Amino acid sequence: QVQLQESGGGSVQAGGSLRLSCEASGYTLKDICMGWFRQVPGKEREGVASIYTGNSETDYADSVKGRFTISLDRTKHTVSLQMNSLKPEDTAMYYCAADSYVLRRRRLDADDWDYWGQGTQVTVSS
């Protein structure tokens, strides 16, 4: 059973930065897909960024390209999301996700992921 623990959410003013981390445990495969999603009340969960640990290929939502960076620390079994130039529209609950493998064209689709963390709130004020 894969377990995911997020940390690093908080409140920041527009233009600021936050770094989210997700520590994964309980998986036996050498390589997995990991991703970050976000959700605001009344809306569907949307993909933000993903990474496949096998070859470190990454994907980003158009809305965060150039501002957010997903990275992997294998030694700590941790995936991080560095968020820069934050905007009020980035305000959401952010969730870490993991799966043994997700087709690349589907990695920003929440329906294709099996394991989820509890979420961490990010609030960006104008």
MMTF fields as JSON, N, C-alpha, C and O atoms, coordinates in Angstrom:
{
  "mmtfVersion": "1.0.0",
  "mmtfProducer": "UNKNOWN",
  "numBonds": 503,
  "numAtoms": 504,
  "numGroups": 126,
  "numChains": 1,
  "numModels": 1,
  "chainsPerModel": [1],
  "groupsPerChain": [126],
  "chainIdList": ["A"],
  "bondAtomList": [4, 2, 8, 6, 12, 10, 16, 14, 20, 18, 24, 22, 28, 26, 32, 30, 36, 34, 40, 38, 44, 42, 48, 46, 52, 50, 56, 54, 60, 58, 64, 62, 68, 66, 72, 70, 76, 74, 80, 78, 84, 82, 88, 86, 92, 90, 96, 94, 100, 98, 104, 102, 108, 106, 112, 110, 116, 114, 120, 118, 124, 122, 128, 126, 132, 130, 136, 134, 140, 138, 144, 142, 148, 146, 152, 150, 156, 154, 160, 158, 164, 162, 168, 166, 172, 170, 176, 174, 180, 178, 184, 182, 188, 186, 192, 190, 196, 194, 200, 198, 204, 202, 208, 206, 212, 210, 216, 214, 220, 218, 224, 222, 228, 226, 232, 230, 236, 234, 240, 238, 244, 242, 248, 246, 252, 250, 256, 254, 260, 258, 264, 262, 268, 266, 272, 270, 276, 274, 280, 278, 284, 282, 288, 286, 292, 290, 296, 294, 300, 298, 304, 302, 308, 306, 312, 310, 316, 314, 320, 318, 324, 322, 328, 326, 332, 330, 336, 334, 340, 338, 344, 342, 348, 346, 352, 350, 356, 354, 360, 358, 364, 362, 368, 366, 372, 370, 376, 374, 380, 378, 384, 382, 388, 386, 392, 390, 396, 394, 400, 398, 404, 402, 408, 406, 412, 410, 416, 414, 420, 418, 424, 422, 428, 426, 432, 430, 436, 434, 440, 438, 444, 442, 448, 446, 452, 450, 456, 454, 460, 458, 464, 462, 468, 466, 472, 470, 476, 474, 480, 478, 484, 482, 488, 486, 492, 490, 496, 494, 500, 498],
  "bondOrderList": [1, 1, 1, 1, 1, 1, 1, 1, 1, 1, 1, 1, 1, 1, 1, 1, 1, 1, 1, 1, 1, 1, 1, 1, 1, 1, 1, 1, 1, 1, 1, 1, 1, 1, 1, 1, 1, 1, 1, 1, 1, 1, 1, 1, 1, 1, 1, 1, 1, 1, 1, 1, 1, 1, 1, 1, 1, 1, 1, 1, 1, 1, 1, 1, 1, 1, 1, 1, 1, 1, 1, 1, 1, 1, 1, 1, 1, 1, 1, 1, 1, 1, 1, 1, 1, 1, 1, 1, 1, 1, 1, 1, 1, 1, 1, 1, 1, 1, 1, 1, 1, 1, 1, 1, 1, 1, 1, 1, 1, 1, 1, 1, 1, 1, 1, 1, 1, 1, 1, 1, 1, 1, 1, 1, 1],
  "groupList": [{"groupName": "GLN", "atomNameList": ["N", "CA", "C", "O"], "elementList": ["N", "C", "C", "O"], "formalChargeList": [0, 0, 0, 0], "bondAtomList": [1, 0, 2, 1, 3, 2], "bondOrderList": [1, 1, 2], "singleLetterCode": "Q", "chemCompType": "L-PEPTIDE LINKING"}, {"groupName": "VAL", "atomNameList": ["N", "CA", "C", "O"], "elementList": ["N", "C", "C", "O"], "formalChargeList": [0, 0, 0, 0], "bondAtomList": [1, 0, 2, 1, 3, 2], "bondOrderList": [1, 1, 2], "singleLetterCode": "V", "chemCompType": "L-PEPTIDE LINKING"}, {"groupName": "LEU", "atomNameList": ["N", "CA", "C", "O"], "elementList": ["N", "C", "C", "O"], "formalChargeList": [0, 0, 0, 0], "bondAtomList": [1, 0, 2, 1, 3, 2], "bondOrderList": [1, 1, 2], "singleLetterCode": "L", "chemCompType": "L-PEPTIDE LINKING"}, {"groupName": "GLU", "atomNameList": ["N", "CA", "C", "O"], "elementList": ["N", "C", "C", "O"], "formalChargeList": [0, 0, 0, 0], "bondAtomList": [1, 0, 2, 1, 3, 2], "bondOrderList": [1, 1, 2], "singleLetterCode": "E", "chemCompType": "L-PEPTIDE LINKING"}, {"groupName": "SER", "atomNameList": ["N", "CA", "C", "O"], "elementList": ["N", "C", "C", "O"], "formalChargeList": [0, 0, 0, 0], "bondAtomList": [1, 0, 2, 1, 3, 2], "bondOrderList": [1, 1, 2], "singleLetterCode": "S", "chemCompType": "L-PEPTIDE LINKING"}, {"groupName": "GLY", "atomNameList": ["N", "CA", "C", "O"], "elementList": ["N", "C", "C", "O"], "formalChargeList": [0, 0, 0, 0], "bondAtomList": [1, 0, 2, 1, 3, 2], "bondOrderList": [1, 1, 2], "singleLetterCode": "G", "chemCompType": "PEPTIDE LINKING"}, {"groupName": "ALA", "atomNameList": ["N", "CA", "C", "O"], "elementList": ["N", "C", "C", "O"], "formalChargeList": [0, 0, 0, 0], "bondAtomList": [1, 0, 2, 1, 3, 2], "bondOrderList": [1, 1, 2], "singleLetterCode": "A", "chemCompType": "L-PEPTIDE LINKING"}, {"groupName": "ARG", "atomNameList": ["N", "CA", "C", "O"], "elementList": ["N", "C", "C", "O"], "formalChargeList": [0, 0, 0, 0], "bondAtomList": [1, 0, 2, 1, 3, 2], "bondOrderList": [1, 1, 2], "singleLetterCode": "R", "chemCompType": "L-PEPTIDE LINKING"}, {"groupName": "CYS", "atomNameList": ["N", "CA", "C", "O"], "elementList": ["N", "C", "C", "O"], "formalChargeList": [0, 0, 0, 0], "bondAtomList": [1, 0, 2, 1, 3, 2], "bondOrderList": [1, 1, 2], "singleLetterCode": "C", "chemCompType": "L-PEPTIDE LINKING"}, {"groupName": "TYR", "atomNameList": ["N", "CA", "C", "O"], "elementList": ["N", "C", "C", "O"], "formalChargeList": [0, 0, 0, 0], "bondAtomList": [1, 0, 2, 1, 3, 2], "bondOrderList": [1, 1, 2], "singleLetterCode": "Y", "chemCompType": "L-PEPTIDE LINKING"}, {"groupName": "THR", "atomNameList": ["N", "CA", "C", "O"], "elementList": ["N", "C", "C", "O"], "formalChargeList": [0, 0, 0, 0], "bondAtomList": [1, 0, 2, 1, 3, 2], "bondOrderList": [1, 1, 2], "singleLetterCode": "T", "chemCompType": "L-PEPTIDE LINKING"}, {"groupName": "LYS", "atomNameList": ["N", "CA", "C", "O"], "elementList": ["N", "C", "C", "O"], "formalChargeList": [0, 0, 0, 0], "bondAtomList": [1, 0, 2, 1, 3, 2], "bondOrderList": [1, 1, 2], "singleLetterCode": "K", "chemCompType": "L-PEPTIDE LINKING"}, {"groupName": "ASP", "atomNameList": ["N", "CA", "C", "O"], "elementList": ["N", "C", "C", "O"], "formalChargeList": [0, 0, 0, 0], "bondAtomList": [1, 0, 2, 1, 3, 2], "bondOrderList": [1, 1, 2], "singleLetterCode": "D", "chemCompType": "L-PEPTIDE LINKING"}, {"groupName": "ILE", "atomNameList": ["N", "CA", "C", "O"], "elementList": ["N", "C", "C", "O"], "formalChargeList": [0, 0, 0, 0], "bondAtomList": [1, 0, 2, 1, 3, 2], "bondOrderList": [1, 1, 2], "singleLetterCode": "I", "chemCompType": "L-PEPTIDE LINKING"}, {"groupName": "MET", "atomNameList": ["N", "CA", "C", "O"], "elementList": ["N", "C", "C", "O"], "formalChargeList": [0, 0, 0, 0], "bondAtomList": [1, 0, 2, 1, 3, 2], "bondOrderList": [1, 1, 2], "singleLetterCode": "M", "chemCompType": "L-PEPTIDE LINKING"}, {"groupName": "TRP", "atomNameList": ["N", "CA", "C", "O"], "elementList": ["N", "C", "C", "O"], "formalChargeList": [0, 0, 0, 0], "bondAtomList": [1, 0, 2, 1, 3, 2], "bondOrderList": [1, 1, 2], "singleLetterCode": "W", "chemCompType": "L-PEPTIDE LINKING"}, {"groupName": "PHE", "atomNameList": ["N", "CA", "C", "O"], "elementList": ["N", "C", "C", "O"], "formalChargeList": [0, 0, 0, 0], "bondAtomList": [1, 0, 2, 1, 3, 2], "bondOrderList": [1, 1, 2], "singleLetterCode": "F", "chemCompType": "L-PEPTIDE LINKING"}, {"groupName": "PRO", "atomNameList": ["N", "CA", "C", "O"], "elementList": ["N", "C", "C", "O"], "formalChargeList": [0, 0, 0, 0], "bondAtomList": [1, 0, 2, 1, 3, 2], "bondOrderList": [1, 1, 2], "singleLetterCode": "P", "chemCompType": "L-PEPTIDE LINKING"}, {"groupName": "ASN", "atomNameList": ["N", "CA", "C", "O"], "elementList": ["N", "C", "C", "O"], "formalChargeList": [0, 0, 0, 0], "bondAtomList": [1, 0, 2, 1, 3, 2], "bondOrderList": [1, 1, 2], "singleLetterCode": "N", "chemCompType": "L-PEPTIDE LINKING"}, {"groupName": "HIS", "atomNameList": ["N", "CA", "C", "O"], "elementList": ["N", "C", "C", "O"], "formalChargeList": [0, 0, 0, 0], "bondAtomList": [1, 0, 2, 1, 3, 2], "bondOrderList": [1, 1, 2], "singleLetterCode": "H", "chemCompType": "L-PEPTIDE LINKING"}],
  "groupTypeList": [0, 1, 0, 2, 0, 3, 4, 5, 5, 5, 4, 1, 0, 6, 5, 5, 4, 2, 7, 2, 4, 8, 3, 6, 4, 5, 9, 10, 2, 11, 12, 13, 8, 14, 5, 15, 16, 7, 0, 1, 17, 5, 11, 3, 7, 3, 5, 1, 6, 4, 13, 9, 10, 5, 18, 4, 3, 10, 12, 9, 6, 12, 4, 1, 11, 5, 7, 16, 10, 13, 4, 2, 12, 7, 10, 11, 19, 10, 1, 4, 2, 0, 14, 18, 4, 2, 11, 17, 3, 12, 10, 6, 14, 9, 9, 8, 6, 6, 12, 4, 9, 1, 2, 7, 7, 7, 7, 2, 12, 6, 12, 12, 15, 12, 9, 15, 5, 0, 5, 10, 0, 1, 10, 1, 4, 4],
  "groupIdList": [1, 2, 3, 4, 5, 6, 7, 8, 9, 10, 11, 12, 13, 14, 15, 16, 17, 18, 19, 20, 21, 22, 23, 24, 25, 26, 27, 28, 29, 30, 31, 32, 33, 34, 35, 36, 37, 38, 39, 40, 41, 42, 43, 44, 45, 46, 47, 48, 49, 50, 51, 52, 53, 54, 55, 56, 57, 58, 59, 60, 61, 62, 63, 64, 65, 66, 67, 68, 69, 70, 71, 72, 73, 74, 75, 76, 77, 78, 79, 80, 81, 82, 83, 84, 85, 86, 87, 88, 89, 90, 91, 92, 93, 94, 95, 96, 97, 98, 99, 100, 101, 102, 103, 104, 105, 106, 107, 108, 109, 110, 111, 112, 113, 114, 115, 116, 117, 118, 119, 120, 121, 122, 123, 124, 125, 126],
  "secStructList": [7, 7, 3, 3, 3, 3, 3, 7, 7, 3, 3, 3, 3, 6, 6, 7, 7, 3, 3, 3, 3, 3, 3, 3, 3, 1, 7, 7, 1, 1, 7, 7, 3, 3, 3, 3, 3, 3, 3, 7, 6, 6, 1, 7, 7, 3, 3, 3, 3, 3, 3, 3, 6, 6, 6, 6, 3, 3, 3, 3, 7, 6, 6, 6, 6, 6, 6, 3, 3, 3, 3, 3, 3, 4, 4, 4, 6, 3, 3, 3, 3, 3, 3, 7, 1, 7, 7, 4, 4, 4, 7, 3, 3, 3, 3, 3, 3, 3, 3, 1, 7, 7, 7, 4, 4, 4, 6, 6, 7, 4, 4, 4, 7, 7, 3, 3, 7, 7, 7, 3, 3, 3, 3, 3, 3, 7],
  "xCoordList": [0.832, 0.0, 0.878, 1.65, 0.752, 1.527, 0.929, -0.286, 1.781, 1.342, 2.087, 3.284, 1.352, 1.908, 1.646, 0.531, 2.658, 2.53, 3.037, 4.225, 2.115, 2.488, 2.889, 2.491, 3.683, 4.026, 4.397, 4.687, 4.381, 4.882, 3.849, 4.214, 2.575, 1.564, 1.598, 2.321, 0.8, 0.725, 0.133, -0.479, 0.333, -0.198, 0.944, 1.969, 0.757, 1.792, 1.132, 0.019, 1.806, 1.286, 1.621, 2.558, 0.834, 1.062, 2.498, 3.031, 3.106, 4.497, 5.478, 6.657, 4.994, 5.853, 6.05, 5.608, 6.725, 7.067, 6.731, 6.743, 6.434, 6.26, 6.846, 6.938, 7.235, 7.746, 6.961, 6.932, 6.338, 5.603, 6.461, 7.217, 6.334, 7.05, 6.089, 5.09, 6.409, 5.584, 6.514, 7.288, 6.422, 7.235, 6.408, 5.302, 6.958, 6.267, 6.864, 8.08, 6.016, 6.472, 5.549, 4.412, 6.044, 5.198, 5.14, 4.42, 5.871, 5.833, 7.025, 8.085, 6.843, 7.9, 8.542, 9.642, 7.881, 8.441, 9.624, 9.688, 10.554, 11.721, 11.309, 11.81, 10.401, 10.018, 8.504, 7.765, 8.066, 6.637, 6.403, 7.339, 5.173, 4.768, 4.304, 3.631, 4.668, 4.183, 3.736, 4.283, 2.74, 2.203, 1.631, 1.424, 1.385, 0.711, -0.552, -0.551, -1.615, -2.912, -3.434, -2.945, -4.417, -5.021, -6.515, -7.024, -7.194, -8.657, -9.177, -8.727, -10.132, -10.865, -12.296, -12.776, -12.98, -14.352, -15.236, -15.232, -15.981, -16.908, -16.316, -17.021, -15.013, -14.362, -13.693, -13.428, -13.424, -12.74, -11.271, -10.683, -10.702, -9.28, -8.491, -8.751, -7.542, -6.789, -5.31, -4.732, -4.726, -3.317, -2.457, -2.744, -1.397, -0.465, 0.87, 1.381, 1.429, 2.734, 2.879, 2.28, 3.675, 3.928, 5.367, 6.029, 5.829, 7.17, 7.175, 6.548, 7.892, 8.075, 9.488, 10.458, 9.612, 10.918, 11.873, 13.086, 11.339, 12.192, 13.142, 14.292, 12.654, 13.501, 13.413, 13.956, 12.734, 12.585, 11.851, 11.991, 11.072, 10.311, 9.201, 8.544, 9.008, 8.056, 7.011, 7.246, 5.869, 4.787, 4.153, 4.082, 3.694, 3.107, 1.826, 1.676, 0.916, -0.252, 0.2, 1.144, -0.473, -0.093, -0.116, 0.681, -1.02, -1.192, -0.017, 0.111, 0.847, 1.959, 3.323, 4.344, 3.363, 4.64, 5.467, 4.967, 6.736, 7.636, 7.618, 8.475, 6.646, 6.549, 6.763, 7.359, 6.28, 6.377, 7.404, 7.564, 8.095, 9.054, 8.876, 8.899, 8.697, 8.601, 9.969, 10.642, 10.367, 11.679, 11.62, 10.703, 12.634, 12.658, 13.932, 15.019, 13.801, 14.95, 14.816, 14.071, 15.547, 15.418, 15.838, 15.247, 16.854, 17.368, 16.353, 16.332, 15.523, 14.524, 13.133, 12.164, 13.028, 11.725, 10.726, 9.563, 11.203, 10.399, 10.303, 11.288, 9.118, 8.894, 8.48, 7.614, 9.094, 8.819, 8.225, 8.423, 7.498, 6.94, 7.342, 6.814, 8.266, 8.678, 7.742, 7.639, 7.071, 6.09, 6.567, 6.669, 6.854, 7.318, 6.288, 5.397, 6.423, 5.525, 4.067, 3.276, 3.734, 2.387, 1.341, 1.576, 0.178, -0.943, -2.135, -2.214, -3.049, -4.246, -4.988, -5.575, -4.971, -5.668, -4.973, -5.511, -3.781, -3.118, -3.644, -3.302, -4.467, -5.044, -5.879, -6.792, -5.556, -6.25, -5.705, -4.703, -6.381, -5.812, -4.955, -5.42, -3.719, -2.801, -2.625, -2.413, -2.716, -2.627, -1.473, -1.234, -0.761, 0.242, -0.414, -1.293, 0.014, -0.539, 0.579, 1.662, 0.302, 1.273, 0.549, -0.603, 1.247, 0.718, 1.902, 2.956, 1.718, 2.817, 3.239, 4.432, 2.278, 2.567, 1.297, 0.218, 1.448, 0.358, 0.865, 1.948, 0.094, 0.475, 0.75, 0.024, 1.781, 2.198, 1.078, 0.911, 0.315, -0.745, -1.878, -2.759, -1.852, -2.916, -2.439, -3.212, -1.204, -0.64, -1.19, -0.943, -1.914, -2.539, -4.03, -4.786, -4.435, -5.831, -5.934, -5.352, -6.665, -6.747, -7.359, -7.069, -8.192, -8.874, -7.913, -8.264, -6.714, -5.785, -4.819, -3.927, -4.982, -4.047, -4.728, -5.893, -3.967, -4.538, -4.334, -5.196, -3.22, -2.884, -2.805, -2.273, -3.353, -3.457, -3.046, -3.28, -2.431, -2.174, -3.393, -4.42, -3.268, -4.386, -4.576, -5.653, -3.56, -3.667, -3.044, -2.977, -2.593, -2.059, -2.555, -2.522, -3.013, -3.637, -2.59, -1.625, -2.805, -1.996, -2.933, -3.908, -2.63, -3.452, -2.568, -1.575, -2.941, -2.183, -3.076, -4.136, -2.652, -3.442, -2.916, -1.724, -3.836, -3.45, -2.975, -2.612],
  "yCoordList": [-1.185, 0.0, 1.251, 1.479, 2.044, 3.276, 4.322, 4.515, 4.985, 6.091, 7.351, 7.325, 8.45, 9.73, 10.772, 10.873, 11.543, 12.575, 13.896, 14.051, 14.849, 16.167, 17.095, 16.914, 18.086, 19.151, 20.392, 20.314, 21.536, 22.756, 23.757, 24.811, 23.472, 24.453, 25.655, 25.672, 26.67, 27.856, 29.02, 28.863, 30.195, 31.416, 32.302, 32.407, 32.939, 33.799, 34.879, 34.694, 35.991, 37.053, 36.748, 36.01, 37.335, 37.157, 37.548, 38.546, 36.717, 36.929, 36.149, 36.041, 35.608, 34.863, 33.425, 33.012, 32.664, 31.281, 30.364, 30.771, 29.127, 28.057, 26.78, 26.612, 25.893, 24.595, 23.501, 23.443, 22.653, 21.513, 20.26, 20.098, 19.382, 18.106, 16.968, 17.114, 15.828, 14.636, 13.446, 13.076, 12.86, 11.692, 10.438, 10.296, 9.534, 8.3, 7.112, 7.032, 6.198, 4.987, 3.835, 4.045, 2.619, 1.448, 0.882, -0.09, 1.452, 0.884, -0.029, 0.164, -1.014, -1.994, -1.869, -2.38, -1.206, -1.042, -0.09, 0.822, -0.321, 0.555, 1.942, 2.948, 1.994, 3.275, 3.433, 2.485, 4.627, 4.931, 6.319, 7.096, 6.609, 7.957, 8.69, 8.116, 9.956, 10.791, 12.125, 12.608, 12.708, 13.943, 14.849, 14.446, 16.071, 17.055, 17.517, 17.829, 17.554, 18.015, 19.073, 19.2, 19.83, 20.822, 20.88, 20.527, 21.336, 21.391, 22.535, 22.762, 23.248, 24.275, 23.799, 23.043, 24.225, 23.767, 24.002, 25.082, 22.987, 23.108, 22.834, 22.86, 22.567, 22.284, 20.919, 20.369, 20.38, 19.095, 19.249, 20.324, 18.138, 18.128, 18.218, 17.474, 19.127, 19.317, 18.982, 19.209, 18.443, 18.111, 19.353, 20.269, 19.378, 20.506, 20.094, 20.76, 18.99, 18.526, 17.05, 16.546, 16.366, 14.946, 14.618, 15.341, 13.499, 13.021, 11.502, 10.89, 10.895, 9.463, 9.2, 9.656, 8.475, 8.319, 7.485, 7.542, 6.711, 5.874, 6.645, 6.248, 7.762, 8.554, 10.045, 10.864, 10.39, 11.788, 12.671, 13.893, 12.084, 12.932, 13.63, 13.035, 14.89, 15.718, 16.3, 16.456, 16.61, 17.268, 18.316, 18.154, 19.394, 20.5, 20.976, 20.922, 21.439, 22.135, 23.459, 24.082, 23.879, 25.13, 26.307, 27.237, 26.265, 27.389, 27.579, 28.637, 26.565, 26.67, 26.572, 26.723, 26.323, 26.204, 27.474, 28.59, 27.271, 28.395, 28.951, 29.758, 28.527, 29.013, 27.892, 28.109, 26.709, 25.57, 24.572, 24.406, 23.91, 22.878, 21.674, 21.799, 20.505, 19.265, 18.587, 18.564, 18.037, 17.4, 16.189, 16.03, 15.34, 14.073, 13.956, 14.257, 13.518, 13.167, 11.684, 11.301, 10.861, 9.413, 8.947, 8.024, 9.585, 9.124, 9.332, 8.586, 10.339, 10.646, 10.18, 10.406, 9.521, 9.074, 10.235, 10.081, 11.374, 12.593, 13.273, 13.375, 13.73, 14.563, 15.948, 16.079, 16.962, 18.329, 19.129, 18.81, 20.169, 21.106, 22.507, 23.04, 23.098, 24.47, 25.392, 25.306, 26.262, 27.151, 28.59, 29.114, 29.218, 30.6, 31.487, 30.998, 32.777, 33.751, 33.357, 33.343, 33.044, 32.565, 33.635, 34.827, 33.172, 34.054, 33.67, 32.535, 34.589, 34.243, 33.032, 32.263, 32.855, 31.718, 30.392, 29.341, 30.413, 29.179, 28.678, 27.577, 29.475, 29.076, 27.814, 27.764, 26.796, 25.516, 24.57, 24.857, 23.439, 22.324, 21.541, 21.153, 21.313, 20.59, 19.16, 18.929, 18.217, 16.805, 16.155, 16.431, 15.289, 14.446, 13.138, 12.627, 12.598, 11.348, 10.437, 10.897, 9.129, 8.15, 7.005, 6.701, 6.374, 5.196, 4.425, 4.998, 3.121, 2.309, 2.818, 2.899, 3.159, 3.774, 4.391, 3.803, 5.591, 6.27, 6.676, 7.248, 6.385, 6.811, 8.31, 9.082, 8.71, 10.095, 11.052, 12.107, 10.682, 11.595, 11.705, 12.553, 10.838, 10.844, 11.358, 11.347, 11.801, 12.077, 13.312, 13.509, 14.136, 15.277, 15.035, 15.958, 13.79, 13.404, 12.669, 11.597, 13.239, 12.674, 11.273, 10.486, 10.949, 9.655, 8.484, 7.35, 8.739, 7.654, 7.331, 6.5, 7.973, 7.783, 7.031, 7.272, 6.106, 5.247, 5.729, 5.505, 6.38, 6.706, 8.216, 8.947, 8.658, 10.094, 10.426, 9.654, 11.586, 12.11, 12.84, 12.92, 13.379, 14.066, 15.488, 16.062, 16.048, 17.396, 18.432, 18.251, 19.515, 20.648, 21.931, 22.071, 22.865, 24.082, 25.115, 25.365, 25.704, 26.827, 28.006, 27.901, 29.121, 30.325, 31.476, 31.798, 32.093, 33.213, 34.447, 34.467, 35.458, 36.683, 37.749, 37.811, 38.582, 39.626, 40.877, 41.854],
  "zCoordList": [0.0, 0.0, 0.0, 0.931, -1.035, -1.137, -0.213, -0.179, 0.524, 1.381, 0.978, 0.689, 0.965, 0.54, 1.608, 2.122, 1.944, 2.961, 2.4, 2.117, 2.244, 1.736, 2.87, 4.021, 2.516, 3.448, 2.64, 1.446, 3.321, 2.692, 2.242, 1.723, 2.418, 2.033, 2.954, 3.95, 2.607, 3.437, 2.681, 1.625, 3.251, 2.653, 2.202, 2.875, 1.057, 0.508, -0.331, -0.825, -0.492, -1.348, -2.807, -3.112, -3.684, -5.119, -5.463, -4.979, -6.323, -6.692, -5.839, -6.177, -4.739, -3.839, -4.267, -5.339, -3.41, -3.713, -2.546, -1.384, -2.886, -1.912, -2.491, -3.707, -1.602, -2.042, -1.325, -0.096, -2.097, -1.557, -1.674, -2.631, -0.695, -0.731, -0.487, 0.216, -1.082, -0.921, -0.708, -1.59, 0.475, 0.777, 0.533, 1.055, -0.265, -0.615, 0.121, 0.3, 0.544, 1.204, 0.848, 0.426, 1.021, 0.846, -0.549, -0.779, -1.497, -2.842, -3.054, -2.459, -3.9, -4.117, -5.491, -5.702, -6.423, -7.754, -7.72, -6.896, -8.629, -8.687, -9.158, -8.656, -10.117, -10.698, -10.698, -10.964, -10.402, -10.388, -10.964, -11.154, -11.23, -11.609, -10.355, -9.499, -10.261, -9.169, -9.743, -10.735, -9.107, -9.644, -8.571, -7.427, -8.971, -8.124, -8.819, -10.01, -8.062, -8.54, -7.59, -6.467, -8.028, -7.15, -7.384, -8.448, -6.353, -6.435, -5.595, -4.472, -6.158, -5.415, -5.287, -6.132, -4.251, -4.038, -5.259, -5.849, -5.618, -6.738, -8.095, -9.103, -8.13, -9.404, -9.374, -8.305, -10.552, -10.646, -10.276, -10.398, -9.82, -9.519, -10.834, -11.78, -10.872, -12.1, -11.914, -10.852, -12.96, -12.916, -13.003, -13.773, -12.206, -12.193, -12.809, -13.71, -12.314, -12.809, -12.493, -11.543, -13.29, -13.042, -13.402, -14.146, -12.848, -13.145, -13.106, -12.241, -14.056, -14.04, -13.533, -14.139, -12.436, -11.809, -12.663, -12.464, -13.611, -14.436, -15.324, -15.511, -15.876, -16.765, -16.47, -17.212, -15.393, -14.942, -15.939, -15.889, -16.846, -17.759, -16.988, -16.134, -17.305, -16.58, -17.529, -18.727, -16.964, -17.691, -16.792, -15.574, -17.419, -16.667, -17.33, -18.55, -16.502, -17.023, -17.633, -17.148, -18.689, -19.356, -18.381, -18.506, -17.424, -16.509, -15.559, -14.944, -15.43, -14.48, -15.145, -14.474, -16.451, -17.147, -16.979, -17.12, -16.675, -16.467, -15.056, -14.699, -14.243, -12.867, -11.848, -10.792, -12.169, -11.254, -11.782, -12.991, -10.853, -11.222, -10.313, -9.089, -10.921, -10.157, -10.188, -11.218, -9.044, -8.963, -8.044, -7.239, -8.195, -7.474, -6.666, -7.159, -5.425, -4.589, -4.257, -3.355, -4.998, -4.826, -3.445, -2.885, -2.902, -1.614, -0.501, 0.478, -0.652, 0.371, -0.037, 0.687, -1.213, -1.721, -1.731, -1.358, -2.159, -2.085, -3.441, -4.172, -3.759, -4.935, -4.453, -3.589, -5.008, -4.595, -5.749, -6.921, -5.384, -6.359, -5.932, -4.956, -6.655, -6.41, -7.172, -8.395, -6.462, -7.065, -6.929, -5.82, -8.041, -8.067, -8.764, -9.46, -8.566, -9.199, -8.996, -9.939, -7.773, -7.486, -7.735, -7.537, -8.175, -8.495, -7.619, -7.149, -7.397, -6.607, -7.172, -6.412, -8.475, -9.081, -8.821, -9.171, -8.211, -7.795, -6.455, -6.024, -5.804, -4.519, -4.685, -5.509, -3.893, -3.99, -2.931, -2.276, -2.775, -2.031, -3.012, -4.084, -2.648, -3.511, -3.001, -1.811, -3.923, -3.595, -4.332, -5.508, -3.629, -4.23, -4.653, -3.96, -5.793, -6.292, -6.763, -7.126, -6.754, -7.228, -7.912, -7.603, -8.849, -9.534, -10.097, -10.373, -10.264, -10.8, -12.177, -12.468, -13.018, -14.307, -14.87, -14.804, -15.426, -16.107, -17.486, -17.608, -18.512, -19.855, -19.857, -19.23, -20.552, -20.48, -20.872, -20.258, -21.894, -22.338, -21.323, -21.46, -20.294, -19.29, -17.931, -16.973, -17.824, -16.492, -15.811, -14.621, -16.509, -15.838, -15.631, -15.328, -15.8, -15.591, -14.254, -14.088, -13.314, -11.968, -11.961, -11.06, -12.939, -12.956, -13.12, -12.797, -13.613, -13.917, -12.791, -12.961, -11.645, -10.537, -9.395, -9.078, -8.779, -7.754, -6.32, -5.471, -6.039, -4.652, -4.456, -5.292, -3.323, -3.058, -1.632, -0.703, -1.481, -0.155, 0.364, -0.309, 1.579, 2.232, 1.732, 1.889, 1.143, 0.622, 1.535, 2.751, 0.935, 1.68, 1.025, -0.197, 1.853, 1.335, 0.932, 1.655, -0.232, -0.707, -0.939, -1.683, -0.3, -0.441, -0.884, -0.234, -2.001, -2.549, -2.525, -3.152, -1.813, -1.695, -2.642, -2.945, -3.099, -4.062, -3.358, -4.014]
}
